[in-house]
Amino acid sequence: MMSSSLKVSTEVFAHPIVWLPQDPHWNNYVKAFQLLPLTRFIVNTLIIVLFAVLGTVVSSALVAYSFARISWPGRNFWFGLLLATMMLPDVVTLVPRFLIFKNLKWIDTWLPLIVPYWGGIGAIYVFLMRQFFRGIPMELEDAAEIDGANRIRVLIQILLPLSKPVIATVAVFALLQHYNDFMNPLIYINSMDKWPLALGIRAYNDSYAKNWEVVFAASTVMLTPMVAIFIVAQRYFVQGIAMTGFGGR
C-alpha cells in the first residue's frame, strides 16, 4: 500500500509487480488532500475518538469498581448478564438503536458515536478492569475508608493510580475500536463535513477508483497513526490479551 501510494497509475497494477516505484510521486499525497477534505476527516476523527475513548475509560472504571468492590443484591447476576452481551452481534441491535437515536434527533451528529460509550456498554473493558481491581488488596481500601475517604475518592486516589496498566490497555483497545469504526458512522452520519476517516477513505474508493495511487495515499495517512501507536503501546496489547485469562482471581 505504501509503495503503491508513490506510484503512477500505470505502475499500480503492472505485471510483474513493481515493488519500488522508479520515480516516487509524493504529490499523490497532495492530491489526496486536494480531492477531498482529508484534513476535515482527520479533525473529525480526532474529536470523535477523544471523547469516545474518554467515555469508555471513565464509565468502564465506574462500572467495574461497582462489580469488583461493592456488595449489592444481584451483583453476580448482572455481571453475568453484562458478559452475555459480548455474544450479541451489533447488527442485532442495529435497528432499535437507530430508532432511538432518530427519536432523539441525533442522526447526522456525532452523538451516537460518543454518548453511548459514557454508559459503560463495553463489556470486555468492564471485565478487564473488574479483574484488575479484584487483584488489588482490600486492605488499601479499608485503610482509606478509616481515614474518612468515600468510595469515589478511594477509586480516584487509590485504585486508579494502581491500575495504570489496565487503563492503558482499555484506552488502546478502545482507540482502535473507535478509530476503525466504519459501520456506525455510515449509518448515523450523512454530511461529508462530519465524516471520520473511515468514511472518507470509502469516498476516495467510490469517487476516484481509477486513481488507486490516491486511494492508497489516503489509506496510508489513516494507517500511519495506528502503526505508531502499536509500536509504542504493543505491550499493552499483550497485557490486554493476558488479562482476559484472570477469571479465577
PyMOL commands that set and color helices and strands:
alter all, ss='L'
color gray80, all
select helices_A, chain A and resi 4-6+9-12+27-35+38-69+75-87+90-103+111-119+123-134+138-146+151-162+164-179+183-188+192-194+197-207+212-243
alter helices_A, ss='H'
color red, helices_A
deselect
rebuild
show_as cartoon
